[in-house]
Amino acid sequence: MKYYFLTDESERSLAPFFSKIMVAAPFFCVLTVSGFILLLWPRQSLYSYIGSNSAPILFFLGFGATHLLLAYVSLCCGRGELSLKNYYSRYGSDVSTYEKEFDFMRYGLVAALIHTLILILVCLPVLILCAAVSCMSLIGFIKALFIVYTASLFCRLAGFLCYLFWGRLSALGYVAARLVMIAFVFGTYAFARNINPLHILYTMNTGPGGMGAYLDHAYGIYMVSVGLAIIFLVGTNHILVGRSIDQEKRCER
């Protein structure tokens, strides 16, 4: 199977990897996070800062900002909002996309997994800097990367689910996708802090080296909960895409 999302910049691809806007999006995230870190950089020498007893807040700032930006970019990718600039002026109705024409497990899911990883890799140098300045352990750093990755993947799949229900031209789908992200990123802090990514990242920032019994417990709950949510979204998207493929085949007959 050809993976058209790598090269096709037409309206039939929800998030073409190498279109101008898709290439610009992660670098915009890097510039935004870098500027944010520069503004909040400690007003003392790096050696003195690392040796002080102050909380290594740069870790949370860097990872938290990256998490929010990549989650939003992934949400837009899932709904196909980061398409050609003239998409909405050229097409008055939704166009059937490759993501709805090919088996989800072999195409849409592959695109989501690979693209989310690419977004993380682009931001990796800034994240390494934040972890190094904050004296974060390697294990804590890897855990934080998994948090950012799973949160972004969840938003990507949730955005795609909204696309399957309402299409990318629907105002209802636009609002629903953002409500899901707000509930996940911010709402969970009110009723389930252990599955709130920002809370986990902040706890890692202020905990002893990013470890500790409470943190391990919270991190385990987060990974299990978000993992199950991702599995649910994968299964639901697979079923809906399968129905779309069957409908296309019936229409051809």
Residue pairs with C-beta under 8 A, 6 or more apart in sequence:
1 102
1 106
1 107
3 107
3 110
3 111
4 12
4 13
4 98
5 13
5 14
5 15
5 16
5 17
5 98
5 107
5 111
5 115
6 16
6 17
6 18
7 16
7 17
7 18
8 16
8 98
9 16
9 18
9 19
9 84
10 16
10 84
11 83
11 84
11 87
11 90
11 91
11 95
11 97
12 95
12 96
12 97
12 98
13 83
13 97
13 98
13 99
14 77
14 78
14 79
14 80
14 83
14 97
14 98
14 99
14 160
14 163
14 168
15 22
15 77
15 78
15 80
15 82
15 83
15 111
15 115
16 22
16 83
17 115
17 118
19 82
19 83
19 84
21 82
21 83
21 84
21 85
22 77
22 82
25 73
25 82
26 70
26 73
26 118
26 119
26 122
26 123
27 122
29 66
29 69
29 70
29 73
29 119
29 122
29 123
30 122
30 123
30 125
30 126
32 65
32 69
33 62
33 65
33 66
33 69
33 123
33 126
34 126
36 61
36 65
37 58
37 61
37 62
37 126
37 129
37 130
40 57
40 58
40 61
41 58
42 49
42 54
42 58
44 52
46 133
49 133
50 133
50 135
55 205
55 206
56 133
56 134
56 135
56 136
56 205
57 134
57 205
58 130
58 133
58 134
59 130
59 131
59 133
59 134
59 136
59 144
59 201
59 204
59 205
59 210
60 201
60 202
60 204
60 205
60 206
61 130
62 126
62 127
62 129
62 130
62 131
63 127
63 130
63 144
63 147
63 148
63 201
64 198
64 201
64 202
66 123
66 126
66 127
66 148
67 147
67 148
67 151
67 152
67 185
67 197
67 198
67 201
68 185
70 116
70 119
70 120
70 123
70 148
70 151
70 152
71 151
71 152
71 154
71 155
71 181
71 185
72 155
72 181
73 82
73 119
73 152
74 115
74 116
74 119
74 152
74 153
74 155
74 156
74 159
75 155
75 156
75 158
75 159
75 177
75 178
75 180
75 181
76 82
76 159
77 115
77 156
77 159
78 112
78 155
78 156
78 157
78 158
78 159
78 160
78 161
78 162
78 163
78 177
79 159
79 160
79 162
79 163
79 168
79 173
79 174
79 177
80 97
80 163
80 168
81 168
81 174
83 168
84 90
88 169
93 169
94 167
94 168
94 169
96 248
98 107
99 107
99 108
99 111
99 160
99 163
99 241
100 164
100 241
100 244
100 245
101 244
101 245
101 248
102 108
102 241
102 245
103 238
103 241
103 242
103 245
104 234
104 237
104 238
104 241
104 242
105 234
105 238
108 160
108 237
108 241
109 234
109 237
109 238
112 153
112 156
112 157
112 160
113 153
115 156
116 149
116 152
116 153
116 156
117 149
119 152
120 145
120 148
120 149
120 152
127 141
127 144
127 145
127 148
128 141
130 136
131 140
131 141
131 144
134 205
135 209
136 144
136 204
136 209
136 210
137 209
137 210
137 211
139 210
139 211
140 204
140 209
140 210
140 211
141 210
143 204
143 210
143 219
144 201
144 204
144 210
146 223
147 197
147 200
147 201
147 219
147 222
148 197
150 223
150 226
150 227
150 230
151 184
151 185
151 197
151 226
153 230
154 184
154 226
154 229
154 230
154 233
155 180
155 181
155 184
157 230
157 233
157 234
157 237
158 177
158 180
158 181
158 184
158 233
159 177
160 233
160 237
161 233
161 236
161 237
161 240
162 173
162 176
162 177
162 180
163 173
164 237
164 240
164 241
164 244
165 173
165 176
165 240
166 172
166 173
166 176
167 173
184 197
185 196
185 197
185 198
186 196
186 198
188 195
188 196
189 196
189 198
189 199
192 225
193 199
193 218
194 200
194 217
194 218
194 221
194 222
194 225
195 221
195 222
195 225
195 226
196 222
197 222
199 218
200 215
200 218
200 219
200 222
203 214
203 215
203 218
204 210
204 215
207 214
207 215
